[in-house]
Amino acid sequence: MAKIAISLSGGGYRAATYHLGTLSYLNHLHTSDGRSLLDHISAVSTISGGTLSGLMFLWGKCKGLTNEEMLQDLYSLLMKGDLIGRASTEFLCGENLNNSLIREMVRIYDEEIFHGATLGDLMDKIDNTTIDDFTANATDFNNSQEFLFQIGKEIKIEKGETAKGVIGNSSYKIPLPIASQIHLSEVFAASSCFPAGFEPLFFPRDFQLSRSPENEEYLKTVPTMPLMDGGVVDNQGIEPIVMLRRRKDLDLYIVSDATRGQKDPYDYKESSILDYLTVHKVNVTLNIIILFLIQFLFWVPRGTLFGFFLGLTFIFLVFRLATALSSRRLLKRYSKQIPFRFNWKGLLNIPLSKYINLIGSRASSMLELTDKVFMDHIRSLNYYTIYSDVKWQNRRIMSALYELATGEVWGKHLKEDERAFMNPGDEINKAADTATSMGTTLWWSDEDIIEGKPEALIATGQFNICWNLLEYIYRLRRNNSNLNENHQAIIDLLPQLEEDWEKFKKNPYWMTKIFQ
């Protein structure tokens, strides 16, 4: 039996749906022993949106569902609706006492997805599944490290003791009795609460732990840990698999990567709107409006109209006083902290368009830094760990969302006849283009549905992993080093893969029908 590890990257619903396509195609392939290739997966590492797919995969296994039932449940969940829209509405308008959006998301995840299931439920039943190791990744903001929600089959550790995984990191580990109480909804929320979209999920403050005497003693001593999206430090979930490889052999490692690939070059277009409007002019205008309204009130008859203008006058007056007081407070607070002489009063005569450009350019460049520059750099470093190590030679596959989109370079390692057969063609290009146009969200917009993005993401996950397995086997013909007898089960899939690839070239969506 081949031992396969898989990472399910971050990327919101785009990632979760793309991974659904990957998992469904692996389930479609069957090895010579009659088992699906999905049943050869023994290790799973997940990040952010990929954690939703990964938890549903493992939880389905633990509940005794068939692969088909598990995949259908994941599909139904992803098509269910806008959970974050509901959370936002209930957070702002509901009667619950949650003071943060991420805690509201935890509540809804618990109700709608995981139905109160905990890590303890997985720990108790993982021994009955084909999964040996599972890791959902978050980021520990205190220690700038990954925070692992890691469970697995019982392993021996130092001094003859045993363990069923690690919940934490090298800086702090949560004791197993406490970790077993953590809800799957909290694991998913911690793994997917990306900065700017959500606030951190704090352990233990925001977790639904029992208030037993034993827990109370622990809670008095535990440090507070702010946890956020695991993609901050490793958006592909590679590090846990690299760590796992140090203690056990793996025949193949698949990275299902929902990265969108090359985006438009960064640019910031300066605004010329409000060029002739300054803070001073706004204040003068407000003063004139207030005076006009006050004078107007003297001859407006008492009644509804009078009340309307009185209220309007009050609003403008409050706004005027607020801007004046806030300006004075800011000047008083920061004037002594600037290390050079500055004409603060001159700020009142600067066009508002300059303020817009100053703020807008910094905000957009910061978003570009976190969403592209920083993430791409970390992605490259993590891939380097497996592509520079000879121990991983012929044992790794990257199946990236963007690979077969229009304009991408593919098949650099294929021979001419292989390239002719592996050419994706226009129809696959179009489906991949639609998939890569999906942003990083936790919902589907009406436009996404109309444009067929969910179906395109599933299809792209399916034909991408088919293409990458084909390329992998073709490359093994020329270099079969670092293989063992288990790899023959994967090589024997070649006829199935070639037949399926022909179907994908004719109709990229032919396999999505299993979910209709």
C-alpha positions in Angstrom: 0.0 0.0 0.0 1.4 3.4 -1.0 1.7 5.9 1.8 0.5 9.3 0.5 0.6 12.7 2.3 -1.5 15.6 1.1 -1.5 19.3 2.0 -4.6 21.4 1.5 -3.6 25.0 1.2 -5.4 28.2 2.3 -7.5 30.4 0.2 -11.1 30.6 1.6 -13.9 29.0 -0.3 -11.7 29.0 -3.4 -9.3 26.6 -1.7 -11.9 24.5 0.0 -13.8 24.0 -3.3 -10.6 23.3 -5.3 -9.5 20.7 -2.8 -12.9 19.1 -3.1 -12.1 18.6 -6.8 -8.7 17.2 -5.9 -10.1 14.7 -3.3 -12.9 13.6 -5.5 -10.6 12.7 -8.4 -8.2 10.8 -6.0 -11.3 8.9 -4.9 -12.2 8.2 -8.6 -8.8 6.4 -9.2 -8.5 2.8 -8.1 -5.3 0.9 -7.5 -4.8 -2.8 -8.3 -6.0 -3.8 -4.8 -9.4 -2.3 -5.5 -9.0 0.7 -3.2 -9.3 4.3 -4.2 -6.2 6.4 -4.2 -7.9 8.6 -1.6 -7.7 5.6 0.8 -3.9 5.5 0.4 -3.7 9.0 2.0 -2.2 8.5 5.5 -1.2 12.1 6.4 -3.1 15.4 5.9 -1.9 18.9 6.6 -4.4 21.8 6.2 -4.4 25.6 6.3 -7.3 28.1 6.5 -9.9 27.3 3.8 -8.2 23.9 3.3 -8.9 23.1 7.0 -12.6 23.1 6.2 -12.0 20.4 3.5 -9.5 18.5 5.7 -11.7 18.4 8.8 -14.7 17.3 6.8 -12.6 14.6 5.3 -11.3 13.2 8.6 -14.5 13.8 10.5 -16.4 11.8 7.8 -13.8 9.0 8.1 -14.3 9.0 11.9 -18.1 8.8 11.6 -17.8 5.8 9.3 -19.0 7.6 6.2 -18.0 6.3 2.7 -15.7 8.6 0.7 -18.7 9.4 -1.6 -20.8 10.4 1.4 -18.0 12.5 2.9 -17.4 14.3 -0.5 -21.1 14.9 -1.0 -21.4 16.4 2.6 -18.5 18.8 1.8 -20.1 19.8 -1.5 -23.5 20.5 0.2 -21.8 22.5 2.9 -19.8 24.7 0.4 -23.0 25.3 -1.6 -25.1 25.9 1.6 -24.9 29.7 1.7 -23.2 32.8 3.1 -22.3 31.8 6.6 -20.2 34.9 7.1 -23.1 37.1 6.0 -25.3 35.4 8.6 -22.5 35.9 11.2 -22.1 39.6 10.4 -25.9 40.2 10.6 -26.3 38.4 13.9 -23.1 40.0 15.3 -24.4 43.5 14.5 -28.1 43.0 15.1 -28.6 39.8 17.1 -29.2 39.4 20.8 -26.2 37.2 21.5 -23.4 38.6 23.7 -20.4 37.9 21.5 -18.1 41.0 21.2 -16.0 39.8 18.3 -16.9 38.6 14.8 -14.6 35.5 15.0 -16.4 34.3 18.1 -19.7 34.7 16.2 -18.2 32.6 13.4 -17.2 29.9 15.9 -20.8 29.7 17.1 -22.2 29.4 13.6 -19.6 26.9 12.5 -20.5 24.8 15.6 -24.2 24.9 14.8 -24.1 24.6 11.0 -21.0 22.5 10.2 -19.5 20.5 13.1 -22.5 20.1 15.4 -20.5 20.3 18.7 -17.8 17.8 17.6 -14.4 18.2 19.4 -10.8 17.1 18.9 -11.5 14.4 21.5 -14.1 12.9 19.1 -11.4 12.6 16.4 -8.8 11.4 18.8 -11.1 8.6 20.0 -11.8 7.3 16.5 -8.8 8.1 14.3 -7.3 4.7 15.0 -10.3 3.2 13.0 -9.5 5.2 9.9 -6.9 5.1 7.1 -5.4 8.5 8.4 -2.4 8.2 10.6 -1.7 11.9 11.1 -3.8 15.0 10.7 -2.7 18.6 11.3 -4.7 21.9 11.1 -2.4 24.9 11.2 -2.8 28.3 12.8 -0.4 31.0 13.7 0.7 31.9 17.2 1.1 35.7 17.2 2.9 35.8 20.5 5.8 33.5 19.4 5.7 34.1 15.6 5.3 30.3 15.1 2.9 27.8 13.6 0.4 26.6 16.1 -0.5 22.9 15.4 -3.8 21.2 16.0 -2.2 17.8 15.4 -3.8 14.5 16.1 -2.9 11.0 15.0 -2.7 7.3 15.9 -0.8 6.6 19.1 3.0 6.9 18.7 5.8 6.2 21.1 7.8 9.2 22.4 10.6 9.6 24.9 10.9 7.5 28.1 8.4 4.9 26.9 5.5 7.3 26.9 2.9 7.6 24.1 1.1 10.5 22.5 -1.7 11.1 20.0 -0.4 14.3 18.6 0.7 17.8 19.6 -1.7 20.7 20.2 0.6 23.8 20.3 4.2 24.4 19.3 7.7 24.4 20.7 6.9 27.4 22.9 3.7 26.0 24.5 1.8 22.7 24.3 -1.8 22.3 25.5 -2.2 19.2 27.7 -4.2 16.4 26.1 -7.1 16.4 28.5 -7.6 20.1 27.8 -7.0 19.8 24.0 -9.6 17.1 23.7 -12.2 19.6 24.7 -11.4 22.0 21.9 -14.3 22.2 19.3 -13.7 21.6 15.6 -15.4 24.9 15.0 -12.6 26.6 17.1 -9.9 24.7 15.1 -11.4 25.9 11.8 -11.9 29.5 13.1 -8.3 29.7 14.4 -6.9 28.3 11.2 -8.9 30.6 8.9 -9.2 34.0 10.7 -7.1 36.0 8.3 -5.8 39.4 9.4 -7.9 42.5 8.5 -10.9 40.2 8.0 -11.1 38.9 11.6 -9.6 39.6 15.0 -7.5 36.9 16.7 -9.1 34.0 18.5 -7.6 33.9 21.9 -6.8 30.7 23.8 -8.2 30.0 26.3 -10.5 33.0 26.6 -12.5 32.4 23.4 -12.6 28.6 23.7 -15.6 26.6 25.1 -13.7 24.7 27.8 -15.3 22.9 30.6 -15.4 24.8 33.9 -14.5 21.7 36.0 -12.2 22.2 39.0 -9.3 20.6 37.0 -9.8 23.0 34.2 -10.0 26.0 36.5 -6.6 25.1 38.0 -5.1 24.9 34.5 -6.8 28.2 33.3 -5.1 30.1 36.2 -1.6 29.3 34.9 -2.0 29.1 31.1 -0.6 32.0 29.0 -3.0 33.8 26.7 -2.3 33.0 23.1 -3.8 35.0 20.1 -4.2 32.6 17.2 -4.8 33.6 13.6 -4.8 32.3 10.0 -2.1 29.6 9.5 -1.4 31.0 6.1 0.6 33.8 7.7 3.6 31.5 8.1 2.8 28.6 5.8 -0.1 28.9 3.4 0.6 25.5 1.8 0.8 23.4 5.0 4.2 22.0 4.0 6.1 22.2 7.3 4.1 19.6 9.2 4.6 17.1 6.4 8.4 17.8 6.4 8.4 17.3 10.2 6.4 14.1 9.8 8.9 12.7 7.2 11.6 12.8 9.8 10.0 10.0 11.7 8.2 8.0 9.0 8.6 7.2 5.3 6.2 8.6 2.7 5.9 7.3 -0.9 4.3 10.4 -2.3 3.5 13.9 -1.2 0.8 15.9 -3.0 0.5 19.7 -2.4 -3.0 20.8 -3.4 -2.3 24.5 -3.8 -5.1 27.0 -4.4 -2.8 30.0 -5.0 -4.2 32.1 -7.8 -0.8 32.5 -9.5 0.4 35.7 -11.3 -1.9 38.7 -10.8 -1.9 42.0 -12.4 1.2 44.1 -11.6 0.8 46.4 -8.6 -0.3 49.9 -9.4 -1.9 52.8 -7.4 -3.8 55.4 -9.4 -3.8 58.7 -7.6 -7.1 60.4 -7.1 -7.7 64.0 -8.3 -11.2 64.1 -6.7 -11.6 66.9 -4.1 -8.5 68.7 -5.4 -10.1 72.1 -4.5 -11.6 71.0 -1.2 -9.6 71.5 2.0 -10.3 70.9 5.7 -10.5 74.7 6.2 -13.0 75.0 3.4 -15.1 72.1 4.8 -15.1 73.9 8.2 -16.2 77.2 6.7 -18.9 75.4 4.7 -20.2 73.7 7.8 -20.2 77.0 9.7 -22.3 78.7 6.9 -24.7 75.7 6.8 -25.1 75.9 10.6 -25.8 79.6 10.5 -28.2 79.3 7.7 -30.1 76.5 9.5 -30.2 78.5 12.8 -31.6 81.5 11.0 -34.1 79.4 9.1 -35.5 78.0 12.3 -36.7 81.5 13.3 -39.3 81.7 10.6 -40.2 78.0 10.1 -43.6 77.3 11.7 -43.5 75.0 14.7 -44.3 71.5 13.7 -42.9 68.6 11.7 -40.8 70.8 9.4 -39.4 72.7 12.4 -38.4 69.5 14.1 -36.7 68.3 10.9 -34.6 71.4 10.5 -33.8 71.5 14.3 -32.5 67.9 14.1 -30.5 68.7 10.9 -29.0 71.7 12.7 -28.1 69.6 15.7 -26.4 67.0 13.5 -24.3 69.5 11.6 -23.4 71.3 14.9 -22.3 68.0 16.6 -20.2 67.1 13.5 -18.6 70.5 13.4 -17.7 70.3 17.1 -16.4 66.7 16.8 -14.0 67.6 13.9 -12.8 70.7 15.8 -12.1 68.8 19.0 -10.5 65.8 17.3 -8.2 68.1 15.3 -7.1 69.9 18.4 -6.6 66.7 20.3 -4.5 65.1 17.5 -2.4 68.3 17.2 -1.8 68.4 20.9 -0.9 64.8 21.2 1.4 64.4 18.2 3.0 67.8 17.7 5.8 67.1 20.2 6.5 63.7 18.8 7.5 64.8 15.3 11.3 65.0 15.1 11.2 68.1 12.8 9.5 71.4 12.7 6.1 71.2 11.1 3.4 73.7 10.1 0.4 72.0 11.6 -2.0 74.8 10.6 -0.9 74.3 7.0 -2.6 70.9 7.1 -5.9 72.7 7.1 -5.3 74.1 3.6 -4.0 70.9 2.0 -6.5 69.5 -0.7 -8.4 66.5 0.6 -7.3 64.5 -2.5 -3.8 64.5 -1.1 -5.1 63.0 2.2 -6.9 60.4 0.1 -3.8 59.5 -1.8 -1.6 59.4 1.3 -4.0 57.0 3.0 -5.0 55.0 -0.1 -1.5 54.4 -1.3 -0.3 53.1 2.1 -3.4 50.9 2.6 -3.2 49.4 -0.9 0.6 48.8 -0.7 0.2 47.2 2.7 -2.5 44.8 1.4 -0.3 44.0 -1.6 2.6 43.3 0.8 0.6 40.9 3.0 -1.5 39.3 0.2 1.2 38.9 -2.5 4.8 39.9 -1.7 5.0 38.3 1.8 2.9 35.3 1.0 4.7 34.5 -2.3 8.1 34.8 -0.5 7.0 32.4 2.3 5.5 30.1 -0.4 8.8 29.9 -2.2 10.8 29.2 0.9 8.5 26.4 1.9 8.6 24.8 -1.5 12.3 25.1 -1.4 12.5 22.7 1.6 11.0 19.8 -0.5 12.4 20.7 -3.9 16.0 21.1 -2.8 16.1 18.0 -0.6 17.1 14.8 -2.6 15.1 12.7 -0.1 12.0 14.1 -1.7 13.1 13.4 -5.3 10.3 11.6 -7.2 8.1 11.8 -4.1 6.4 15.1 -4.5 3.7 16.7 -6.7 2.5 20.2 -6.7 -1.0 20.6 -8.1 -1.6 24.3 -8.3 -4.8 26.0 -9.2 -3.3 28.3 -11.9 -1.1 25.8 -13.7 -3.4 25.2 -16.7 -4.8 28.7 -17.0 -4.3 30.7 -20.2 -0.7 31.9 -20.6 0.9 29.6 -18.0 4.0 27.6 -18.9 3.5 23.9 -18.4 5.2 20.6 -19.3 8.8 21.8 -19.1 10.0 18.3 -18.2 8.0 16.4 -20.9 9.1 15.0 -24.2 7.6 16.3 -27.4 5.1 13.5 -27.9 4.1 13.8 -24.2 3.6 17.5 -24.5 1.3 17.1 -27.5 -0.9 14.7 -25.5 -0.8 16.8 -22.4 -1.7 20.1 -24.1 -4.7 21.3 -22.1 -6.4 23.1 -24.9 -8.8 26.0 -24.9 -11.7 24.5 -22.9 -9.5 23.5 -20.0 -7.8 27.0 -20.2 -11.2 28.7 -19.9 -12.3 26.6 -16.9 -9.0 27.3 -15.1 -9.3 31.0 -15.9 -12.7 31.1 -14.3 -11.4 29.2 -11.3 -8.4 31.5 -10.8 -10.7 34.6 -11.0 -12.2 33.7 -7.7 -11.0 35.8 -4.8 -10.2 34.8 -1.2 -13.6 34.8 0.5 -15.7 32.7 2.8 -18.8 33.1 0.7 -20.2 33.0 -2.9 -21.5 36.2 -4.4 -24.4 36.1 -6.8 -21.9 36.9 -9.6 -19.7 33.9 -8.6 -22.7 31.6 -8.9 -23.8 33.1 -12.3 -20.2 32.8 -13.6 -20.0 29.2 -12.6 -17.0 29.6 -10.3 -17.9 26.8 -7.9 -18.2 24.3 -10.7 -15.0 25.6 -12.4 -13.0 25.2 -9.1 -14.2 21.6 -8.6 -13.4 20.8 -12.3 -10.0 22.5 -12.1 -9.1 20.5 -8.9 -10.0 17.3 -10.8 -8.2 17.8 -14.1 -5.2 19.5 -12.5 -4.4 16.5 -10.3 -5.0 14.2 -13.2 -2.5 16.2 -15.3 0.1 16.3 -12.5 -0.1 12.5 -11.8 0.3 11.9 -15.5 3.3 14.2 -15.7 4.7 12.5 -12.6 4.5 9.1 -14.1 6.0 10.2 -17.4 9.0 11.7 -15.6 9.5 8.5 -13.7 10.2 6.8 -17.1 13.4 8.8 -17.4 14.4 8.8 -13.8 13.2 6.2 -11.4 15.6 6.9 -8.5 14.4 7.0 -4.9 11.4 4.7 -5.6 10.3 1.5 -3.9 7.8 -1.3 -4.6 4.9 0.8 -3.3 5.2 3.2 -6.2 4.2 0.6 -8.7 0.6 1.0 -7.5 0.7 4.6 -8.6 2.5 3.9 -11.9 -0.1 1.3 -12.8 -2.7 4.1 -12.8 -1.3 5.4 -16.1 -4.1 3.9 -18.4 -6.8 5.3 -16.2 -5.2 8.7 -16.1 -4.7 8.8 -19.9 -8.3 7.8 -20.5 -9.6 10.5 -18.1 -7.3 13.2 -19.5 -8.8 12.6 -23.0 -12.3 13.1 -21.4 -11.2 16.3 -19.7 -9.8 17.8 -22.9 -13.2 17.2 -24.5 -15.3 18.3 -21.5 -13.4 19.7 -18.4 -16.6 19.4 -16.4 -17.5 15.8 -17.0 -16.6 14.7 -13.5 -18.5 17.5 -11.7 -21.7 15.6 -12.4 -21.1 13.4 -9.4 -22.3 16.3 -7.3 -25.4 17.1 -9.2 
